[in-house]
Amino acid sequence: MSFTLRTMRATDLEQVRAIAIASPESPQWQPSDYAAYLSPENSTYNPALLRTALVAVAPNPNTRTPEEKILAFAAATLLLDGAQNLCQLDSIAVRPETRRQGLGAALLHTVLHWAAQNSARHFSLEVRAGNAPAIRLYQRLGLRPEGRRPSYYTHPEEDALILGTPVTAGTPRTQIGTVFHHENH
Ligand SMILES: CC(C)(COP(=O)(O)OP(=O)(O)OC[C@H]1O[C@@H](n2cnc3c(N)ncnc32)[C@H](O)[C@@H]1OP(=O)(O)O)[C@@H](O)C(=O)NCCC(=O)NCCS
């Protein structure tokens, strides 16, 4: 399958929220929670806090209907404190029917690229200790265990694992606008 990554727009939110609802392992945000990621100009209020949100879009062979199908999304925050410059992955989810086709990895690579471009020195995230698919994905991209928050999650109660990696010149990178072609297994 092929897909392209671009920044998230307000018009994507209905599909993005549907993907989140179909992915109970991901945070269940209200529409207002997404707003901060859609307006980069918000960062002028606090230039040390940057946010990004990306979507993966399916190719649209029908040029007469401009509506795009959103396949997956990711959102991240970067705190430029001059020390660690920590980038955190706040959410990632892929449509259940298009999982295991490289979308999650492509989104993460691109978030890491954005983080590196914006002077991040470290990247980390929290994940349910029992979320094996996500943990596999993160480990495959080089993230390593950095801690554990007991009973961090509710409904159901579960520990959070903290996984992270330094952001270096060698961090795998892809850019917005790249067209991905994934060979199905
Ligand atoms: C976790 C998630 C984002 C992964 O997205 P994805 O597009 O399916 O992942 P990819 O296809 O890019 O997978 C890349 C690699 O991750 C690992 N992986 C991904 N899903 C896996 C699974 N179900 N079982 C085992 N390994 C898996 C594999 O190593 C895979 O490479 P491979 O397919 O060549 O073996 C997706 O399963 C999802 O949306 N889950 C629900 C929401 C969620 O858990 N978000 C994370 C909250 S912290």
The ligand as an SDF file (V2000), in Angstrom:
LIG
                    3D

 48 50  0  0  0  0  0  0  0  0999 V2000
    0.9680    0.5320   17.8220 C   0  0  0  0  0  0  0  0  0  0  0  0
    0.5240    0.9330   16.4200 C   0  0  0  0  0  0  0  0  0  0  0  0
    0.5430    2.4680   16.2930 C   0  0  0  0  0  0  0  0  0  0  0  0
    1.5110    0.3350   15.3980 C   0  0  0  0  0  0  0  0  0  0  0  0
    1.2100    0.8480   14.1150 O   0  0  0  0  0  0  0  0  0  0  0  0
    1.4120   -0.0460   12.7850 P   0  0  0  0  0  0  0  0  0  0  0  0
    1.2190    0.8360   11.6300 O   0  0  0  0  0  0  0  0  0  0  0  0
    0.5610   -1.2570   12.8650 O   0  0  0  0  0  0  0  0  0  0  0  0
    2.9430   -0.4780   12.9350 O   0  0  0  0  0  0  0  0  0  0  0  0
    3.9670   -0.8140   11.7440 P   0  0  0  0  0  0  0  0  0  0  0  0
    3.2570   -1.5280   10.6420 O   0  0  0  0  0  0  0  0  0  0  0  0
    4.6910    0.4120   11.3720 O   0  0  0  0  0  0  0  0  0  0  0  0
    4.9130   -1.8480   12.4880 O   0  0  0  0  0  0  0  0  0  0  0  0
    6.3230   -1.6810   12.5360 C   0  0  0  0  0  0  0  0  0  0  0  0
    6.8940   -2.7990   13.3920 C   0  0  0  0  0  0  0  0  0  0  0  0
    6.3660   -2.7290   14.7160 O   0  0  0  0  0  0  0  0  0  0  0  0
    6.1590   -4.0640   15.2300 C   0  0  0  0  0  0  0  0  0  0  0  0
    4.7090   -4.3300   15.3690 N   0  0  0  0  0  0  0  0  0  0  0  0
    3.6890   -3.5060   15.0340 C   0  0  0  0  0  0  0  0  0  0  0  0
    2.5020   -4.0860   15.3350 N   0  0  0  0  0  0  0  0  0  0  0  0
    2.7860   -5.3030   15.8500 C   0  0  0  0  0  0  0  0  0  0  0  0
    1.9980   -6.3800   16.3210 C   0  0  0  0  0  0  0  0  0  0  0  0
    0.6400   -6.3380   16.3110 N   0  0  0  0  0  0  0  0  0  0  0  0
    2.6260   -7.4870   16.7980 N   0  0  0  0  0  0  0  0  0  0  0  0
    3.9660   -7.5650   16.8140 C   0  0  0  0  0  0  0  0  0  0  0  0
    4.7880   -6.5750   16.3450 N   0  0  0  0  0  0  0  0  0  0  0  0
    4.2060   -5.4720   15.8670 C   0  0  0  0  0  0  0  0  0  0  0  0
    6.7490   -4.9820   14.1830 C   0  0  0  0  0  0  0  0  0  0  0  0
    8.1300   -5.1230   14.4720 O   0  0  0  0  0  0  0  0  0  0  0  0
    6.5440   -4.1820   12.9100 C   0  0  0  0  0  0  0  0  0  0  0  0
    7.3930   -4.5360   11.8660 O   0  0  0  0  0  0  0  0  0  0  0  0
    6.9980   -5.7740   10.8900 P   0  0  0  0  0  0  0  0  0  0  0  0
    5.5450   -5.5970   10.5160 O   0  0  0  0  0  0  0  0  0  0  0  0
    7.9420   -5.6200    9.7350 O   0  0  0  0  0  0  0  0  0  0  0  0
    7.2170   -7.0070   11.7000 O   0  0  0  0  0  0  0  0  0  0  0  0
   -0.8930    0.3700   16.0930 C   0  0  0  0  0  0  0  0  0  0  0  0
   -0.9260   -1.0070   16.4300 O   0  0  0  0  0  0  0  0  0  0  0  0
   -2.0200    1.0760   16.8320 C   0  0  0  0  0  0  0  0  0  0  0  0
   -2.5800    2.0630   16.3350 O   0  0  0  0  0  0  0  0  0  0  0  0
   -2.3840    0.5590   18.0300 N   0  0  0  0  0  0  0  0  0  0  0  0
   -3.4850    1.1510   18.8150 C   0  0  0  0  0  0  0  0  0  0  0  0
   -3.0810    2.4860   19.4100 C   0  0  0  0  0  0  0  0  0  0  0  0
   -1.8490    2.3680   20.2780 C   0  0  0  0  0  0  0  0  0  0  0  0
   -1.5730    1.3560   20.8930 O   0  0  0  0  0  0  0  0  0  0  0  0
   -1.0780    3.4730   20.3230 N   0  0  0  0  0  0  0  0  0  0  0  0
    0.1340    3.5170   21.1160 C   0  0  0  0  0  0  0  0  0  0  0  0
   -0.1800    4.0610   22.4690 C   0  0  0  0  0  0  0  0  0  0  0  0
    1.3280    4.3350   23.3990 S   0  0  0  0  0  0  0  0  0  0  0  0
  1  2  1  0
  2  3  1  0
  2  4  1  0
  2 36  1  0
  4  5  1  0
  5  6  1  0
  6  7  2  0
  6  8  1  0
  6  9  1  0
  9 10  1  0
 10 11  2  0
 10 12  1  0
 10 13  1  0
 13 14  1  0
 14 15  1  0
 15 16  1  0
 15 30  1  0
 16 17  1  0
 17 18  1  0
 17 28  1  0
 18 19  1  0
 18 27  1  0
 19 20  2  0
 20 21  1  0
 21 22  1  0
 21 27  2  0
 22 23  1  0
 22 24  2  0
 24 25  1  0
 25 26  2  0
 26 27  1  0
 28 29  1  0
 28 30  1  0
 30 31  1  0
 31 32  1  0
 32 33  2  0
 32 34  1  0
 32 35  1  0
 36 37  1  0
 36 38  1  0
 38 39  2  0
 38 40  1  0
 40 41  1  0
 41 42  1  0
 42 43  1  0
 43 44  2  0
 43 45  1  0
 45 46  1  0
 46 47  1  0
 47 48  1  0
M  END
$$$$
